[in-house]
Amino acid sequence: MTFFYEKLNIRFISSLLILCSFLFVILSAQTQAAKVDLKTLGSDEWIRTMMQKYPELEWLLDKSVQHTQEGKAEDFKHSWSYRLKGENFPEFERTILSIVCLYLITDGSLQAYNHFTELQPLQDKLSLASFKHLHEFAQGVLKDVPLETVEINLLLGDMGKTQIARLKAKEFGISEPDHDIFLDACLEECPQIFTTFMALPLEQQEKIKKVAGLVHFGHVTHVEGGPEILTKLKESGILQEDPNGFDLAILTYICDVSAALGHVDNRGSKVLTQDTYKAIEAVKDSIHFLATHDKKEALAMYLSKRAKWLGLNKHTKAYFILARIGAMMLLFSPEEGRALISCYRTLSKTYANIVNNAMDPLILRHERTPTYVPAVLVNLLSTYSKQGMSKTEGIKRCVQDGMRSIAEILEQYRANKTKQPYNPELTINFNKVAGQVRDNPAILKNFTFTIDSEGLVTLNAPS
């Protein structure tokens, strides 16, 4: 009998060892998946591998893709799309760079940090400590989801800008112009149009769908709307039920922001500087604050941080409005805050009222958030800088010309004074305006405007 139990114990221990070995292999494979050879990252061979792995990337190599008009797309010959097709495709560059940045963050080494920050000026550079913090955050997310799930979430982000995705979705009755809402509808009604998404295990598909469309992080970071931008996230209950699960959406946003100017130069992240990192951390804090507070309180918390960076006094007139404009213009310093206050005080009472009514961030509006307003202001400020204006003067001109014009357009539209009837279910889109003011800021003098049936705003210069 003793011999029988000894034999049974040996078998049990052997089985246990085999199981442990199997689990070790699986865990090692997952760890390996989060690593990449930095020497080959971004190489022609790596690009070909990515194209084979994710065939939807080919959809971005098309002139019909609607690309974001922030910054000016440069025809640089080291771009990935140029090496593939002999010409540059902005959204392809941005999407590929977002995946590159994901790999650099998950790698977390000094070499990865140097690659990530290569294009950043020393005075704005993301600190190594902040990069390490991003790495730790990413590792926490990857304990719950494979790297491939984050990659596919990044890939899906701009599919609504492609003609191919829209043609496929049209067969299912989806024609939503807003590319973010378009994606949410596709994942709900016809996810099969994305073969890479469907190749994921069902559990991972559900993780992506669970966080899709709950909040547009850019709308929060740049305060593009009022408390309504937090409605779906608040009502979902995910912040109380599964806050760690929601981190998948946050990591995706971090990588997307990192690649925002990939169409200008793709050698690293131009955008995720120390100030941008600081803003993202503030957004994360405000979102977690939302778990136990209402939407207005959470947004006010974030705005108060932005106001503090700008040196605004709580008793400053239009305190939250100026904080919102500063967030839209990517301003962070007290010097920039003083320029904002100075400019605001020069507005006539009529124009100040227009700006206040249109841009008060704590008014709850039952409408879709207007998009690309920050791109208008950022492009305008950049153009003024290239024209030799000081930062202070550029900020003043942005408010006087850009912000006032945007506020006038929104006021007229909301008052039903435009040819396009006011429709709270229509996304008003300033993307084309961002390109127009970047190339010709003088168009803001005595302009007229049109809004088409899809919400696209176009400025018309006086004849």
N, C-alpha and C positions, 0 to 999 in steps of 0.2 A: 504493500500500500504506500509506504514511504517513497519507494522508487517511482510509483505512478505520479505522486504529487510533485516530485522533483522534476519528472519529465514534463509535466504540465506547466510548471513554473518556467522551465527553459523555453518551452514553446511560446508562453505568454511574453517572456522577456524578448525573445527573438522577434515576435510580431510587433511588440512595442518599438523595438529598435528600427524595424523596417518602416513603421508608420512615421517615426520621428525623422528618419532619413528622407522619406517622401515629402514631409512637411518642410524640411529644410531646403529641399530642391525647389519647391514651389515658392517659398519665401525668398530664396536667393534669386529666382527668376524674376520675381516682382521687383526686387532691389536692382537687379541688372537693368530692368526695363526703364528705371528712372535715371539711368546713366546713359551718356552718349559720348562717343569719341569726339572731343572738342576739335581735334585736328581735321576731321572730315565734316563737321557741322557746317552746312551751307555750301558744301562742294557740289560739283555737277553730279557726282555719283549719288550723293545724299538727296539732291533734288529729284533725281530719277526714281530713287527708292520711294520718296514721299508721293510722287505722282502715281506710282503703281499702287501704293497702299491706299491712297485717297483719290480716286478718279474724279471726284467733284472739283478738285483743284483746277482741272482743265477748264471748267466753266468760267473761271475768273480770267482766263487768257482770251478775252474777247473785247472788242472795242465798244460793244453795247453795254458793258457793265457800268452801272452808275457809281462813279467813285466820289468819295468825300472831298469837298473843295476846301480842305484845311491845309494850309501850306500850298506850295506849287510843286506839282509832280516834275521831277527832274529826269532827263534822259541820260542816266548814268550807265556806262557800259559794263559795270560790274554787277548790275541788277540781275536777279535770277531770271526774270521774264525776258530780259534782253538776251541772256545766254541761251535761253530755250527757243525764243521766237524772233530774235533780232529787233524787238521793240519792247517798250515798257508798258506794263499793265499795273496801275497803282494798287488795286485791291488785292492782286496776287502777291505783290511785295509785302503788303501789310499783313496778310494772312500767314504767309510763310514766316515772316519775322516774328509774329506772335508765337508760333510754335518753337522757333529758335530761342526766343526769350524764355519760354516755358522750360526748355532743356537747360538753359544757362542757370535759371533760378533753382531748378531741382538738383543741378550739379553742385552749386554752392561753393566751388573752389575759388581761389584767388585768380586763377586763369580765367574762369567763367566770369568773375566780377569785372576783370579788366576788359574782356570782350563786351560785356553788357554796357559798360560805361564809356567805351572808347570815344564816342562822339560828343560826350558831355563836357562843357567847359568846367574848369577846375572850381570856379566859385559856386557853381550850381550842382556839382556832381553828387550823385547818390553816395552816401557813406558806405564803407565796407560793413559797418555794424548794421545798417538798415538792410543791406543786401542779405546779410546772414539771417536777419529776422524774417525776410521774405522767404528765404530757403527753408527755415524751420516751419513757417506757416504752410508752405507747399508740401513738405514732408508729412505734415499732419493730415492734409487733404488726401495725399496718396496712400495713407493707411486705409482709407475707406473706399477709394476708387482707383482703378488702374490709370496709368499715364495716358493710355489710349483714349479713355473716356474724356479727359480734359482736352486732348488734341481734337477730337471730333466735335466737342462743344465749341471750340475756337473756330473750326472749319465751318460749322453751321452758321456762325454769326453773320456772315456777309452773303449768304446764299440768296437772300432776297434782293440783292443788287444785280443778280445775274439773269439774263434773258432765258437761259435754259431752265432754271428752277421755276421761273414764272410761267413758262409755256407748259411745263409738266403740271404745275399746280392749277393752271387754268382748266385742265380737264376735270378737276374736282370742284370747280366753281369758286376757286380762291383767286381774287384779283386785288387784294389789299395793297395800296401804294406804300404804306409805311413798312419798311423792310423788317423791322423788329416784330411788329404785330403779324406780318406775313409769315414769319418763321413759326411763331406760336400756333397759328392756324394750321400750318403744314404738319407740325409735329402731332397735332390733335387729329387732323382729318386724313392726311396722306403721307405719313412718315416714309412709306415705301419708295418715294421718289429719291430719297437719299440712301443709296446702297450701303455706304460706310456706316451710317447710323443703324441700319437694319442688321448689319453684320455683328453689332455688339450683342453680348448676352442680354436677355430681356431685363435682368436686374439693373444693368447699367443704362439701358434705354430709359428705364423708369426713373433713375436718378437724374438724368438730364431733363426729362419731361417735368419732374417734380419741381425743379427750380426755374424752368423756362418761363419768361414773361412776368415774373413776380415783381420785379423792379428793374428799371433802367438805371444802372449805376451812374452813367454819365449825366443823366438828368438830375441825380442827387448831387454829385460832385460839383457840377456847375450851376446848381439850383435853377434848372431850366423851367421848373414849374413850381406850384405851391404844394401844400400838404397832400394833395391828391396823388402826387407821384409815389407816395408810400402806401396808398390804399390797398392794392392787391397783396402786397407783402404783409401788411398788418393783418388783413382778413384771412390770409392763408393759414396762420397759426404755426408756420414752420419754425419761427424764431423761438417759440416755446417748446415745440415738440421735437425738433431735430436741428438745432443751431449748427452742429458740426456738418450736417448734410448740406446746409446752405453755403458752406465754405467753398464748395465746388464752383458756385456762381461767382464768388468773390475772387478766387484764383483765376478764373477765366477772364474776369474784368481786368485784373492786374496785368495779365499778359497782353490783352487787347490794347490797353493804354500804352504799354511798353512799346508796341509796334505802330502807334498812331501816325508817326511820320516816316514809316518804312518806305513810302513812295518818294521821299526826298533823299534818303540815304539809308541803306539796309545793313550797315556794318555793326549796328548796335542800337540801343534805345536812346533816341534823342529826347524823349519825353519824360521817362520815369526818373526824374531828378529827385534831389532831396526834398524840394518843396512839394512835388507831386506825390511823393511817398507820404509826406506829412498829411496831405489832403486825403489820401486814401485811408490812412489810419483813422483820421477823424470821421470819415464816412462809416467805417467799420464800427467805431464806437457808437455813433448815432443810430446805426441800424440795430445794434444789440440793445441800446437804450429803448428802442421802439418796442421791444418785447414786452416791456412793463409800463410803457407810457403811450400817450396818444400821438398821432401823426404831427400835429402842430408843435408839440413839445420836442419831439425828436428833431424836426427840421430846425427849430429855433436853437437847439443845442449846437447843431452843426454851424449855423449861421453865426452864432456867438463866437465860436472858435475862429471863423474866418475874419470876423470883425476885430477880434483881439490881435490877430496877426497884422492887420492893417492899421492898428493903433486907434481904432474908432472908440470914442467914448460912448457909454451906454445911453447918455442923454443927448447924443448927437442927433440932430434932425435927420429923419430918414435912415436911421441906424441899420435896420435890416435890409432896406432897399440898397443902400450903398454896399453892404456886405455881399448881397446877391450879385450886383454888378461887378464887384471885385472878383467873385468866384468865376463869373462868366469870362472875365478878361484874364484869368490866371494871375491875379495880383496877390502878393504876399507880404510886402514890406510896409512899415509905417510911412515911408516916403511916398509910396504909391497911394496909400490911404489919404495922405494930405492932399495929393493931386486930385483925388476923387472928390473930396469935400470941397476943395476950392472951385472945381468945375461945377459941381452941383449948385453952389451958391450963386453962380453967374447965370443960371437958367432963369428965364422969365417965369412969372407965376403961372402963366398958361402952360408952358412946356414942362415946368416942374410938376404940375398936376397931371399932365398926360403921362409922364414917366412914373409918377407915384401910382397912378391907377393901373397902369399896364404891368408894372414890375414889382408891386408889393408881393413878397414871397409867402406871406402868411394868409393871403386870401385863398380860400378853398374854391377852386373853379371846377365845375362839372363839364370838363372838356378835355380833349387830348392835348398833351403837352406840345407846344410848338418846338420844332427841332432846328438845330444848326445855328441858333442865335449866337452861342459862344464862338463858333467858327467865323461868323461875320466880324465880331469884335477883335478876335485874335488876328485875323488876316489884316484888318484895318490898322491895328496897332503895329504889326510887322511892316506894312507898307510905309506907314508914316516914319518908322525908324529908318528904313532904307532911303527915305527922302531926306534924311539928315535931322529930323526933329529929335529933340530931347525926349526922354521917357515921360517926363512930366507934361510936356506940351502934347505928346502923342496921346496920353490918357485923356487929357482935356478934350482934344479933338474927337476922340472915340465916343465920349459921352455926348458931346454937343452935336456931332454929325450922325454917328452910328446908332447909339442907344436911343436918341430922340427919334430917329427915323423908324427904328424897329417898333418903338412904343406907339408912334402915330399909325403905323400899318395895323398893329394889333387892335388899337382903339377903334379904328374905322371898321375893321372886319367884325369885331365883336358888337359894334353898334349897327351892324347890317347895312353899312354904307358903301359896300363894294359890290361889283357885279356878281361875284361869287357869294351866294347867300351864306350867312353864318350857319355852321353845322358843327355841333360839339363832337361829332363822330369823325370829323375830318382832321387829319394831321397837317397843320400849317408848317411848310417846309422852307427854310431859308437857305438851303444848300447852294442854290444857284446864285443867290445874292452874295454869299460868301466869296464865290469866284469873281463876281462882278466888282465888288469893292476892293478885292485884292489887286485886280488888274487896272482898275480905274476908280479910285476913291472919289474923284470929282463928280461921279454920277449921283452922289447923294445931295447935290445942290439942285433944288427945285425939281426933283424927280416926280414921276407918276409911277404907279405900280399896278400889276395885275396878279390875281390869284387864280390858277386854273382849277379844273374840276378835281384834280388829285391833290390840291393844296399847295402846289409849287408856286412860290412867290418870285416874280421877276420885276426888276426895276427898269423903268423906261426913261432914258435921258430926255430932257426937254428938246423939242425940235427947234 
